[in-house]
Amino acid sequence: MYLKAYVLLLFSFNLVISNAQTFSARVLDMETKQSIPYATVETGLNQGLIANEDGEFTFLLENVKQPQDSIFVSYMGYETEGVLFEEAAALEILLTPKTYQLKEVFLTTKILEVDEIIEKVKEHLPKNYGTDLTKKKIFFRQSEIGTMKKLDFGFEKSTIEELNKKLIDSIRTIIPTKSSYYKEVVAELYGNYDRYKLNINKAAELYDKNSDISAEGIGKKLEKIFNDNIKKDSYIKIKSGIFSTKMEVDSILKENEEVKAEVEKRKVEGDINFHKQIGNQIANLYEQLFFTEDSKIDIIDKSNRYNFSLENYTVINGMSVYIIPFSPKGGKEFKGVLYVNTQDFAIVRLDFENVKPLSKFGLLGINYRNDVFRGKMLFDKDLNGSYSPRYLELNDGGYMGLDRPLKVIEKNKNVKGRRKQNELSLNLKIQGNQLSKYEFVVFESEAINQDYFDKIEEYKLVKATYLSQYDPTFWKDYTIIEPNQAIETFKVVE
């Protein structure tokens, strides 16, 4: 807490000495002084950003379209607050809670039953969520958090002297019980939900290279043992329970050299796979939008299998909205809250979380459960009257368990006597959890035509900058969603 306050103070000091090129603030409740997460910050027409989960945001003044001289901060259930840029030294923006009376929300609209509202949501889907082509300035963040609950290689036997229990145990020590990996991207996204082109302007990867270095050291040691003890014309047979596979030693060595060469090439030239990964992850977020055909979040498509209730009314970004909690019937998976515009029946916000695993698998000592699938979707109306995502968040994770024997056997048909040369026997017991969090923010959006879209060329060779700790100056020339405390305090221990 004290560290975060110090960083915030230091950052505000940097604002002063850098001629106030950025505007940074934190959104708080006027009465409780608690942070307001995901508040909307409007910096201009079809331009703005979202505060992070701690209510913090920062943007570049030079990116704001002139003659804009102020911003407007809003959140459902609060009065909208206008703030002049000259107030940049004030790091707190206080929003006043407001209770909306029914007569304030509805002037002429007929009060509907909740089932009628849901039917009108369905009826208006095609109009409310169009597929017009746009150019969007976006920020994407991927956070990977891994927790190893159990890791036991179960060493049983090895005929290679160097490949002993001590070495196997040393491999176990380099695998951390907790690991973090963060990927951040500023980019321009052209197109719609079905087809798009992506150009990445800047990218960063934040993780601990020490683990990679240690793993590489162990890998080199294993490779030397492998080369010294296994004949080049041998083949390796890997058995796990009733399953086995055969691999030629020469092909393994060749493939290993090719992988090394490709890694070195990517370090110098950039990585086309990085671009592909970001594109695939954005496509997955789009696929999970509640109005798409293949979305797991089937609240509207399978509305007859959910319970809805009309809880209350509020205002979001000047729009009067119904607050509609939902819960699953029978075997459905999700609960959450819909916020529906009372005028055009668009869902302008959706909060959801699963109440049971979306999938699970258990067979022959392998277990998996996809038991975390939660997030939020915030939408805003553009000039053509259609709604598009302003902020998407998805947390997707699960449990993995492995309890299986593993044997690695060297065989050689060209050696006199026994074909079997060497053997390593293990009994693997591994348990862990993995959570992936994806955040997608649209800062600016404008309509484009087909001809404009067709002329866009994608630059797919991306060089992401490696960071061993969070650097607040890395994104100083860009607008992003502020990091949470876990990212801010991430630092590799040398």
ABEGO torsion letter per residue (X at the ends): XAAAAAAAAAAAAAAAAAGGABBBBBBBBAAAGBBBBGBBBBAEBGBEBBBBAAGBBBBBAAABBOABABBBBBBBGBBBBBBBAAAAABABBBBBBBBBBAAAABAABBBBBAAAAAAAAAAAAAAABBABBBBBBBBBBBBBBBBBABBBAGBABBABAABBAAAAAAAAAABBABBBBBBBBBBBBBEBAABBBBBBABBBBBBBAAAAAAAAAAAAAAAAAAAAABBAABBBBBBBEABBBBBBAAAAAAAAAAAAAAAAAAAAAEBAAAAAAAAAAAAAAAAABAABAABABAAAAAAAABBBBBABBBBBGGBBBBBBBBBBBEABABBEBBBBBAAAGBBABBBBBBABBABBBBBGGBBBBBABBBEBBBBBBBAAGBBBBABBBBBBBBBBBBBBBBBBBBBBAABBEBABABBBBBBBBBBBBBBBBBBBBBABBBBBBAAAAAABBBBABBBBBBBABBBAAAAAABBBBBBBAAAAABBBBX
